[in-house]
Amino acid sequence: MTTDAQGLVITAASDAVARAYDHVIEGYLRYRADAGLRLNALLEADAEMPMAQVLKGAFAMLAFNQGTVPRARDAAAQAARLAGTAREGAHAAALAAWAEGELDAALSAWEAIMADHPHDILAFRLHHFCAFWLGRAGQMLRAVDAVAPRWSAAIPGFGSILACRCFANEECGNYQVAEESGRAAVALDPADLWATHGVAHILEMQGRRGEGIAWLKALEPHWDGGSNLLHHLWWHRAMYHLERGEHEEVLALYDRGFRNLASPLTQAVPDLYIDVQNAASMLFRLARHGVDVGDRWVELADKAEARIGDCLSAFTLPHWMMALAATGRFQAASRMLDAMRDAARRPGTVAPILRDAAIPVCEAVLAHARGDHAGAVAAMRPAIGVMHRMGGSHAQQDVLEQLFLDAAMKAGAEEDARMLLERVAGRHPVPPERRVGYAEAARAVRH
């Protein structure tokens, strides 16, 4: 009987193949840039391994790119055909649901796997990813709370449990528990990028900007071989500098760090969703502060045009729209909205999110860029309470809240501005008066 590193029975041609599978899982959990190469080696060693096919499909779906979905569907069918255990069959079914856009079914399938096999780190981690990008922090937290008591440092992958416990608690506002878990994971492995990221979020939310810069600087020597999550960590560092008014440092981090067009990571996937979110949201924030960002929007807008019609990542869509609007590509922006409306009429979990949140927010982005601030407020107001369903952390959603606030202030819509300020004050530990994107409005609007 062959088992994986967590002791779960696995269908594999040999123990060596099982170890190759563990190597891929380890690369995925630790955000290694060579995870895809590890998977290719596994498939070459045993293409008939059902969990290798599950990984092939999962990696295709993790890209949030419509062009890779057929690969995931094929892999799910292969995994179902090859499955040698009920657990492997359940993974194939979860992948098939994911590829068909039925994310609720996929989440339920992973939860069922975890209930029977709490050490199934792949089911846990894919669930964490998809729940996050649906804005379901509570579901993330329930999953980690269910399995964590069954884990210990003696089981490979325990650091990932701690890292996810950190991030889920951070998104739910449980900062002390979150920080303890994140720091414990980094103590186990200073190269744990997800745990590093979780603590960076806590420091952002609590306004501990100097600590945040020091935290990331101290751990950066451990980041060699990391994936594009490195870009997001540099974005977090830039967010601290932005709050301190250090705009030159922000631009330096943009060009040499999280949007370095010469970087092999960027060149490998120039339009990766998280990289686009990092770049567009930072350019929008800088523009609000009157910083000249030069022609940096142009390459993002080029990529946005090429991705019109791809609505897999609801949260990325407003960022694509920011790039199109900032470069005056209003016809392309109109085509993008039409494509989103078409996608909102299709079945699947994302369609109502497009209808209720992504489309009105994108309409607001476009109206704001055109100077129709009252129109932006009117378009976005109904979505304010549900736009978390697009996914993204509190730190990432902040740019959309700033968009609405900026439009409300420029439209003279004081009640809308007050509503937004009260909303963010109720969730963010740092009062608006001490946050650079909100302070001016907070002083201007009477409470």
Secondary structure in CASP SS format (residue, H / E / C, confidence):
PFRMAT SS
TARGET T0000
AUTHOR 0000-0000-0000
METHOD secondary structure of the structure
MODEL  1
M C 1.00
T C 1.00
T E 1.00
D C 1.00
A C 1.00
Q C 1.00
G C 1.00
L C 1.00
V E 1.00
I C 1.00
T C 1.00
A C 1.00
A C 1.00
S C 1.00
D H 1.00
A H 1.00
V H 1.00
A H 1.00
R H 1.00
A H 1.00
Y H 1.00
D H 1.00
H H 1.00
V H 1.00
I H 1.00
E H 1.00
G H 1.00
Y H 1.00
L H 1.00
R C 1.00
Y C 1.00
R E 1.00
A C 1.00
D C 1.00
A H 1.00
G H 1.00
L H 1.00
R H 1.00
L H 1.00
N H 1.00
A H 1.00
L H 1.00
L H 1.00
E H 1.00
A H 1.00
D C 1.00
A C 1.00
E C 1.00
M C 1.00
P H 1.00
M H 1.00
A H 1.00
Q H 1.00
V H 1.00
L H 1.00
K H 1.00
G H 1.00
A H 1.00
F H 1.00
A H 1.00
M H 1.00
L H 1.00
A C 1.00
F C 1.00
N C 1.00
Q H 1.00
G H 1.00
T H 1.00
V H 1.00
P H 1.00
R H 1.00
A H 1.00
R H 1.00
D H 1.00
A H 1.00
A H 1.00
A H 1.00
Q H 1.00
A H 1.00
A H 1.00
R H 1.00
L H 1.00
A C 1.00
G C 1.00
T C 1.00
A H 1.00
R H 1.00
E H 1.00
G H 1.00
A H 1.00
H H 1.00
A H 1.00
A H 1.00
A H 1.00
L H 1.00
A H 1.00
A H 1.00
W H 1.00
A H 1.00
E C 1.00
G C 1.00
E C 1.00
L H 1.00
D H 1.00
A H 1.00
A H 1.00
L H 1.00
S H 1.00
A H 1.00
W H 1.00
E H 1.00
A H 1.00
I H 1.00
M H 1.00
A H 1.00
D H 1.00
H C 1.00
P C 1.00
H C 1.00
D C 1.00
I H 1.00
L H 1.00
A H 1.00
F H 1.00
R H 1.00
L H 1.00
H H 1.00
H H 1.00
F H 1.00
C H 1.00
A H 1.00
F H 1.00
W C 1.00
L C 1.00
G C 1.00
R C 1.00
A H 1.00
G H 1.00
Q H 1.00
M H 1.00
L H 1.00
R H 1.00
A H 1.00
V H 1.00
D H 1.00
A H 1.00
V H 1.00
A H 1.00
P H 1.00
R H 1.00
W C 1.00
S C 1.00
A C 1.00
A C 1.00
I C 1.00
P C 1.00
G C 1.00
F H 1.00
G H 1.00
S H 1.00
I H 1.00
L H 1.00
A H 1.00
C H 1.00
R H 1.00
C H 1.00
F H 1.00
A H 1.00
N H 1.00
E H 1.00
E H 1.00
C C 1.00
G C 1.00
N C 1.00
Y H 1.00
Q H 1.00
V H 1.00
A H 1.00
E H 1.00
E H 1.00
S H 1.00
G H 1.00
R H 1.00
A H 1.00
A H 1.00
V H 1.00
A H 1.00
L H 1.00
D C 1.00
P C 1.00
A C 1.00
D C 1.00
L H 1.00
W H 1.00
A H 1.00
T H 1.00
H H 1.00
G H 1.00
V H 1.00
A H 1.00
H H 1.00
I H 1.00
L H 1.00
E H 1.00
M H 1.00
Q C 1.00
G C 1.00
R C 1.00
R H 1.00
G H 1.00
E H 1.00
G H 1.00
I H 1.00
A H 1.00
W H 1.00
L H 1.00
K H 1.00
A H 1.00
L H 1.00
E H 1.00
P H 1.00
H H 1.00
W C 1.00
D C 1.00
G C 1.00
G E 1.00
S C 1.00
N C 1.00
L H 1.00
L H 1.00
H H 1.00
H H 1.00
L H 1.00
W H 1.00
W H 1.00
H H 1.00
R H 1.00
A H 1.00
M H 1.00
Y H 1.00
H H 1.00
L H 1.00
E H 1.00
R C 1.00
G C 1.00
E C 1.00
H H 1.00
E H 1.00
E H 1.00
V H 1.00
L H 1.00
A H 1.00
L H 1.00
Y H 1.00
D H 1.00
R H 1.00
G H 1.00
F H 1.00
R C 1.00
N C 1.00
L C 1.00
A C 1.00
S C 1.00
P H 1.00
L H 1.00
T H 1.00
Q H 1.00
A H 1.00
V C 1.00
P C 1.00
D C 1.00
L C 1.00
Y H 1.00
I H 1.00
D H 1.00
V H 1.00
Q H 1.00
N H 1.00
A H 1.00
A H 1.00
S H 1.00
M H 1.00
L H 1.00
F H 1.00
R H 1.00
L H 1.00
A H 1.00
R H 1.00
H C 1.00
G C 1.00
V C 1.00
D C 1.00
V C 1.00
G C 1.00
D C 1.00
R H 1.00
W H 1.00
V H 1.00
E H 1.00
L H 1.00
A H 1.00
D H 1.00
K H 1.00
A H 1.00
E H 1.00
A H 1.00
R C 1.00
I C 1.00
G C 1.00
D C 1.00
C C 1.00
L C 1.00
S C 1.00
A C 1.00
F C 1.00
T H 1.00
L H 1.00
P H 1.00
H H 1.00
W H 1.00
M H 1.00
M H 1.00
A H 1.00
L H 1.00
A H 1.00
A H 1.00
T C 1.00
G C 1.00
R C 1.00
F H 1.00
Q H 1.00
A H 1.00
A H 1.00
S H 1.00
R H 1.00
M H 1.00
L H 1.00
D H 1.00
A H 1.00
M H 1.00
R H 1.00
D H 1.00
A H 1.00
A H 1.00
R C 1.00
R C 1.00
P C 1.00
G C 1.00
T C 1.00
V H 1.00
A H 1.00
P H 1.00
I H 1.00
L H 1.00
R H 1.00
D H 1.00
A H 1.00
A H 1.00
I H 1.00
P H 1.00
V H 1.00
C H 1.00
E H 1.00
A H 1.00
V H 1.00
L H 1.00
A H 1.00
H H 1.00
A H 1.00
R C 1.00
G C 1.00
D C 1.00
H H 1.00
A H 1.00
G H 1.00
A H 1.00
V H 1.00
A H 1.00
A H 1.00
M H 1.00
R H 1.00
P H 1.00
A H 1.00
I C 1.00
G C 1.00
V C 1.00
M H 1.00
H H 1.00
R H 1.00
M H 1.00
G C 1.00
G C 1.00
S C 1.00
H H 1.00
A H 1.00
Q H 1.00
Q H 1.00
D H 1.00
V H 1.00
L H 1.00
E H 1.00
Q H 1.00
L H 1.00
F H 1.00
L H 1.00
D H 1.00
A H 1.00
A H 1.00
M H 1.00
K H 1.00
A H 1.00
G C 1.00
A C 1.00
E H 1.00
E H 1.00
D H 1.00
A H 1.00
R H 1.00
M H 1.00
L H 1.00
L H 1.00
E H 1.00
R H 1.00
V H 1.00
A H 1.00
G H 1.00
R H 1.00
H C 1.00
P C 1.00
V C 1.00
P C 1.00
P H 1.00
E H 1.00
R H 1.00
R C 1.00
V C 1.00
G C 1.00
Y C 1.00
A H 1.00
E H 1.00
A H 1.00
A H 1.00
R H 1.00
A H 1.00
V C 1.00
R C 1.00
H C 1.00
END
